[in-house]
Amino acid sequence: CASMTVGMGIDIEDTQSWRDAKQYKDRDWNVSKGYLSKITVKCIRIHQSDDPKYKADRIAIVSGTPRETEDFVDYAVVRIFDNAAGGIWSQRPAALGTLWKISNLEHTRGKWALTEARFYEDDLCTFLLEGKPISLGSVRPLTQGENNVYDDNLTSYWTANCSLLPGSIAKDTYGTEVCEPDQAWIGLDFGDVYTNVRCVSFYQKVPLDLSDAEQRQSWTHGVGLSSWAGDEWAMVEKYWASSFSPLPLDFLPTMATGTPFITGGPGVWEDARPADRSAWRLRNDDYTKGNWKILELEFHEVEYCQGAALTGYPISMQGPSNYFMALNAFDQDERNDVFWRSECTVGLNDTCIPGEAWLGLYARGFQPEVKCFRVLQSRTQVEQSTVVKLEVYKNGEWIEDGLHEDIG
């Protein structure tokens, strides 16, 4: 279907409320008569196919005004929305926090190409988020479309449809296939759900040895993470490969400790998991007859737990959805009715098997060395673990730092 040739909508004149309003529009008591000619649609929700053969990336709101003297309707474009999703109720303009994307932060000599991408709601790239693909567009939507980035297939890929920006001189240095910084992007539409993305992973396409064009750099050493702020995109994170320099002043990294798993090279999984020792946790290493309950937990960098405890972002086995309950264990409130409790499912009747339940702290931007911890468990014995493990986040996984027995 050619652009602007197919449409569907509603005729609001064919409603009883409109007929009543029009009938009484000239009455002295009708204060709304001036608004009849100014009604316009400002927002749409659409659920279209996610098959690129039958999906429109750009959608226009069009108003139609019947002529009073002849059987004809004058149509006018009110607004055009880009990057509409398919397979989900997609709202445009989108609501705050319902769209997220990643974008290139450096010039590429070839159009940016991604094989896979993932978005997560936790800092350790553990809890995967589900949405529907959106993007700048693809050079070949049917064979290199955005759906390829979410198909668990490392042989398919998406190629950004970058075009030369007006007045740009980038083509003089990088060629006509260039994607300029923050120009190419791909992401997810979460429909009506406000979402917070805290970690991403992606796999950049490996160049083929087929032609000179394929040998152009079609990958980036820096990636930006952006959220829809209601009326525009807002970049919340800037990730860079540690080996890349010099860094552009417009896109300085937001992670003070760096992102060791961002390598800036194609053909490998890259992700924004934090640096070593950024996170610490306490894990049960004993059977509990009920769910493990912790009233307070402290981590210290000084032996014998002297001085102030570490501060950071509470993390737990339940993920970010349990954030406020996890926060109870770090609020310095020792009351028995303010606590964090595990949600164990492996054992029977709410019992926790060894190693199933855990609670910890993520110290973003820091790499503390925990030498002491203090824990206040429930006074009910079935909700206690007598043996615990202190674990540290290293090289992208949890490593045991110490086993502690006879915990009361």
matplotlib code that plots the C-alpha trace (Angstrom):
import matplotlib.pyplot as plt

x = [0.0, 1.5, 1.9, -1.3, -3.6, -5.2, -7.1, -9.8, -11.4, -14.7, -17.3, -18.1, -21.0, -22.8, -23.3, -26.3, -24.1, -22.8, -26.3, -27.6, -24.7, -25.2, -29.0, -28.6, -25.4, -27.2, -29.1, -28.2, -27.6, -25.2, -21.7, -20.0, -21.1, -17.7, -16.0, -17.8, -15.6, -12.4, -12.7, -9.6, -8.0, -4.8, -4.0, -4.5, -4.2, -3.7, -3.2, -1.8, 0.0, 3.6, 4.3, 6.4, 4.4, 1.2, 2.5, 2.8, 5.8, 4.4, 0.8, -1.1, -4.1, -6.2, -9.3, -12.1, -14.5, -17.6, -18.5, -21.9, -22.7, -21.5, -21.0, -17.3, -14.9, -11.8, -9.0, -6.1, -3.2, -3.3, -0.2, 2.2, 3.6, 6.7, 7.9, 4.5, 4.7, 2.8, 1.3, 0.5, -1.8, 0.5, -0.3, 0.9, 1.9, 3.3, 2.9, 5.9, 8.3, 6.5, 9.2, 12.9, 15.7, 19.4, 21.4, 24.9, 27.1, 29.8, 29.9, 29.8, 31.1, 28.4, 24.8, 24.6, 23.6, 22.4, 21.8, 20.1, 19.1, 17.6, 16.2, 16.2, 14.5, 17.4, 21.0, 22.5, 20.7, 18.7, 15.0, 14.1, 11.5, 9.0, 7.7, 7.3, 10.0, 10.3, 13.2, 14.4, 13.6, 15.4, 17.1, 15.2, 12.2, 11.1, 14.5, 16.5, 13.7, 13.5, 11.8, 15.1, 16.7, 14.4, 14.2, 17.0, 18.8, 22.3, 22.2, 19.4, 19.9, 18.5, 20.2, 19.4, 18.0, 20.3, 20.1, 22.4, 21.4, 20.8, 23.9, 26.1, 29.7, 30.0, 29.9, 33.2, 34.9, 32.8, 31.1, 27.5, 26.5, 27.3, 25.1, 25.8, 25.9, 22.5, 20.9, 20.4, 18.3, 16.1, 14.0, 10.8, 7.3, 5.7, 2.2, 0.4, 2.9, 5.3, 8.7, 12.1, 15.0, 18.2, 20.4, 20.7, 22.5, 23.1, 25.0, 26.4, 26.5, 29.7, 30.9, 31.0, 34.0, 31.9, 32.6, 34.3, 31.0, 30.6, 34.0, 33.0, 32.6, 28.9, 29.2, 29.7, 32.0, 29.4, 25.7, 23.1, 20.0, 17.1, 13.5, 10.5, 9.9, 6.4, 7.3, 10.9, 13.6, 15.8, 19.1, 19.6, 22.8, 25.9, 28.0, 31.4, 34.0, 36.8, 39.4, 37.9, 39.4, 39.1, 35.5, 33.2, 32.3, 28.7, 28.4, 30.6, 29.9, 27.4, 28.9, 31.8, 33.2, 32.9, 31.1, 33.5, 31.1, 30.8, 33.6, 32.7, 33.3, 31.0, 30.2, 30.1, 27.4, 27.8, 25.9, 25.8, 26.4, 28.4, 32.1, 33.5, 32.5, 29.7, 27.1, 27.1, 24.5, 23.6, 22.3, 20.8, 22.8, 20.4, 16.9, 14.2, 10.8, 9.2, 10.2, 13.3, 12.6, 15.2, 14.3, 17.6, 20.9, 24.1, 27.3, 30.5, 33.9, 35.5, 36.2, 33.8, 31.2, 32.5, 31.3, 28.5, 27.0, 27.2, 24.4, 23.0, 20.1, 18.5, 18.4, 16.7, 15.7, 12.4, 13.9, 12.9, 9.2, 10.1, 12.2, 10.1, 10.0, 13.8, 14.2, 12.7, 15.8, 18.0, 15.8, 17.2, 13.8, 14.1, 10.4, 9.2, 6.4, 8.8, 10.8, 12.0, 10.7, 11.8, 9.4, 10.8, 9.1, 11.4, 10.6, 7.2, 5.0, 7.1, 10.3, 13.6, 16.3, 19.9, 21.0, 17.5, 16.8, 19.1, 19.1, 21.8, 22.9, 24.1, 26.5, 26.3, 29.5, 31.5, 33.5, 33.4, 35.3, 32.9, 34.6, 31.7, 28.0, 25.2, 21.8, 18.7, 16.5, 12.9, 12.5, 10.4, 12.8, 11.1, 11.9, 15.6, 18.7, 21.4, 24.0, 24.5, 26.9, 28.4, 28.7, 30.3, 29.5, 32.6, 33.1, 29.4, 28.4, 28.1, 31.2, 31.3, 33.3, 32.6, 30.6, 29.1, 27.5, 25.6, 23.6, 20.8]
y = [0.0, 3.3, 6.0, 7.9, 5.7, 3.5, 4.8, 3.9, 5.9, 7.2, 9.7, 11.6, 13.3, 10.0, 10.0, 11.1, 13.4, 15.2, 15.6, 17.0, 19.4, 20.6, 21.0, 23.3, 25.0, 28.4, 28.5, 31.3, 28.9, 26.7, 27.8, 25.0, 26.1, 27.6, 24.3, 22.3, 23.4, 22.9, 19.3, 17.3, 14.0, 14.5, 10.8, 7.4, 3.8, 1.2, -2.6, -3.5, -6.6, -7.2, -8.7, -6.2, -7.1, -5.6, -3.1, 0.7, 2.4, 5.9, 6.7, 9.9, 11.4, 12.9, 15.1, 15.2, 18.1, 17.6, 20.5, 21.9, 22.6, 19.3, 15.7, 15.9, 15.7, 17.9, 15.9, 17.4, 15.8, 16.8, 14.9, 12.1, 9.6, 7.6, 4.2, 2.7, -0.8, -3.9, -6.8, -4.6, -1.7, 1.1, 4.7, 7.8, 10.2, 7.5, 7.8, 8.5, 5.6, 3.2, 3.4, 2.5, 2.4, 1.9, 4.0, 4.3, 7.0, 7.2, 7.5, 4.3, 3.9, 1.4, 1.4, 0.1, -3.5, -5.5, -9.2, -9.3, -7.0, -7.4, -5.0, -5.8, -4.3, -4.9, -3.7, -7.2, -8.1, -10.9, -10.0, -9.8, -7.3, -8.2, -5.6, -5.1, -3.8, -0.2, 1.4, 4.2, 1.9, -0.7, -0.6, -3.8, -4.1, -7.6, -9.3, -7.0, -5.7, -5.0, -8.3, -10.0, -8.5, -10.3, -13.7, -15.6, -16.1, -14.9, -15.3, -12.8, -9.0, -5.5, -2.8, 0.8, 3.0, 6.0, 8.8, 11.8, 14.7, 18.1, 20.2, 17.4, 17.0, 13.5, 11.9, 13.6, 11.6, 8.5, 8.0, 8.0, 5.0, 6.8, 6.6, 9.7, 9.6, 8.9, 8.6, 4.9, 3.3, 0.3, -0.5, -1.7, -0.4, -1.6, -0.5, 1.1, -0.1, 2.3, 0.6, 1.2, -0.4, -0.7, -3.0, -3.9, -6.6, -6.7, -8.6, -6.5, -8.0, -9.7, -8.2, -10.5, -11.0, -10.5, -7.0, -3.8, -2.3, -5.1, -4.3, -0.8, -0.4, -1.1, -1.3, 1.2, 1.3, 3.3, 2.8, 5.1, 4.0, 6.4, 6.5, 8.3, 11.3, 12.1, 14.5, 13.6, 11.0, 11.4, 9.6, 8.0, 6.0, 6.2, 3.0, 2.8, 0.1, 0.7, 0.5, 3.3, 6.8, 9.7, 9.9, 12.5, 15.3, 15.1, 11.5, 11.0, 7.7, 7.7, 4.7, 5.9, 2.4, 1.6, -1.2, -4.1, -6.1, -3.4, -4.4, -2.3, -5.2, -7.2, -10.9, -11.1, -10.6, -7.2, -6.0, -3.2, -5.4, -3.5, -3.8, -6.2, -5.7, -3.3, -5.6, -7.8, -10.1, -12.5, -15.9, -18.6, -21.8, -23.7, -25.1, -22.8, -24.1, -20.9, -18.0, -16.3, -13.0, -10.3, -7.1, -5.3, -5.9, -3.9, -4.2, -2.6, -1.9, -1.9, -5.0, -5.5, -3.4, 0.0, 3.2, 3.8, 1.0, 0.9, 2.6, 1.7, 0.1, -2.9, -6.0, -9.4, -12.7, -11.2, -8.5, -4.8, -5.6, -6.3, -3.1, -1.5, -4.7, -5.1, -1.4, -2.3, -4.2, -1.1, 1.5, 1.2, 0.3, -2.7, -3.3, -6.8, -5.8, -4.0, -6.6, -8.3, -11.8, -14.3, -16.0, -19.5, -21.9, -24.9, -26.4, -27.4, -25.1, -22.0, -23.7, -22.4, -24.8, -23.8, -21.1, -20.2, -17.0, -13.9, -10.2, -7.6, -4.2, -2.7, 0.2, 2.0, 3.8, 2.2, -1.0, -1.5, -4.3, -5.7, -7.0, -7.3, -7.6, -7.3, -9.1, -8.9, -11.9, -12.6, -13.7, -16.7, -19.6, -21.1, -17.8, -17.9, -19.3, -20.5, -20.6, -17.8, -17.1, -13.6, -13.3, -10.7, -9.9, -10.6, -11.1, -11.0, -13.7, -14.2, -15.6, -16.8, -14.5, -16.3, -18.9, -18.0, -20.5, -20.2, -17.2, -16.3]
z = [0.0, -1.0, 1.7, 2.6, 0.5, 3.2, 6.2, 8.7, 11.4, 12.9, 11.9, 15.1, 13.4, 13.3, 17.0, 19.1, 21.3, 18.2, 16.7, 20.0, 20.3, 16.7, 17.1, 20.1, 19.1, 18.5, 21.7, 24.1, 27.0, 25.0, 26.0, 24.0, 20.5, 19.7, 20.3, 17.6, 14.8, 16.9, 18.0, 17.0, 18.0, 20.0, 20.8, 19.3, 20.4, 17.7, 17.7, 14.3, 13.0, 14.0, 10.6, 8.6, 5.5, 7.0, 9.6, 9.1, 10.9, 10.3, 11.1, 10.5, 12.3, 9.5, 10.0, 7.5, 7.1, 4.9, 2.6, 3.2, -0.4, -2.0, -1.3, -0.7, 2.3, 2.8, 4.5, 6.4, 8.2, 11.9, 13.1, 12.0, 14.4, 13.6, 14.9, 15.7, 17.2, 16.1, 18.1, 21.1, 22.0, 20.9, 22.0, 20.3, 21.7, 24.0, 27.8, 30.0, 30.4, 28.0, 25.3, 25.7, 23.1, 22.6, 20.1, 18.7, 20.3, 17.6, 13.8, 11.9, 8.4, 7.5, 8.7, 12.3, 12.4, 15.4, 15.7, 19.1, 21.9, 25.4, 28.0, 31.7, 34.8, 37.2, 37.3, 36.9, 33.6, 35.2, 34.9, 31.2, 30.0, 27.2, 24.7, 21.0, 18.7, 17.5, 15.6, 13.4, 10.5, 8.4, 5.1, 4.2, 6.5, 5.3, 5.6, 8.0, 10.1, 13.8, 14.7, 13.9, 17.0, 19.3, 17.6, 19.5, 16.2, 15.8, 12.0, 11.4, 12.0, 11.8, 9.7, 10.6, 7.9, 8.5, 6.0, 5.6, 7.9, 6.4, 6.4, 7.9, 6.6, 8.2, 4.8, 3.9, 6.6, 7.0, 3.7, 2.6, 4.6, 7.9, 11.0, 13.0, 16.9, 18.4, 15.0, 14.7, 17.4, 18.2, 21.3, 22.7, 23.1, 26.4, 25.6, 28.5, 31.1, 32.7, 32.7, 34.1, 32.2, 34.3, 32.1, 28.5, 26.5, 22.7, 20.0, 17.1, 13.7, 12.5, 9.1, 6.2, 3.9, 0.8, -0.3, 0.7, 1.8, 4.4, 5.8, 6.8, 10.5, 11.1, 14.9, 17.7, 20.8, 22.7, 23.3, 24.8, 26.7, 26.4, 27.8, 26.4, 28.6, 27.4, 24.6, 23.7, 24.3, 27.4, 27.5, 30.9, 30.4, 28.2, 28.0, 26.5, 25.9, 28.4, 25.6, 23.5, 23.5, 23.3, 24.6, 23.0, 25.4, 24.4, 25.5, 28.5, 30.3, 33.2, 35.0, 37.2, 37.6, 33.9, 32.1, 31.7, 29.5, 26.8, 24.5, 21.4, 19.0, 16.8, 17.2, 21.0, 23.6, 25.3, 28.3, 30.9, 34.0, 36.6, 37.6, 40.1, 43.8, 42.9, 44.5, 47.7, 49.0, 51.9, 50.9, 53.1, 53.3, 55.5, 55.2, 56.6, 57.6, 56.5, 54.2, 55.3, 57.1, 57.6, 59.6, 59.0, 57.1, 57.0, 55.0, 56.3, 54.8, 58.2, 60.4, 63.4, 61.5, 62.8, 61.4, 58.9, 56.8, 53.0, 51.1, 47.7, 45.8, 47.6, 45.4, 46.2, 44.8, 43.7, 41.5, 41.3, 41.8, 45.4, 45.8, 48.6, 50.7, 50.2, 51.3, 54.6, 55.5, 55.0, 56.7, 60.3, 61.6, 63.8, 64.4, 63.8, 61.4, 59.0, 57.1, 53.9, 53.3, 50.7, 48.2, 48.0, 45.6, 45.3, 48.7, 50.0, 52.1, 51.9, 52.9, 51.5, 50.4, 50.9, 48.4, 47.2, 49.1, 49.1, 49.8, 49.0, 48.0, 44.7, 45.2, 41.8, 41.0, 43.8, 44.3, 48.1, 49.9, 52.5, 55.6, 58.0, 58.0, 60.6, 60.2, 62.3, 61.5, 62.5, 66.1, 64.8, 64.5, 61.3, 59.5, 60.4, 58.5, 60.9, 58.1, 55.6, 52.7, 52.0, 48.2, 46.0, 42.3, 40.2, 36.5, 36.0, 38.5, 42.3, 44.0, 47.6, 49.9, 53.2, 55.0, 58.4, 60.8, 64.0, 62.9, 65.4]

ax = plt.figure().add_subplot(projection="3d")
ax.plot(x, y, z, "-o")
ax.set_aspect("equal")
plt.show()
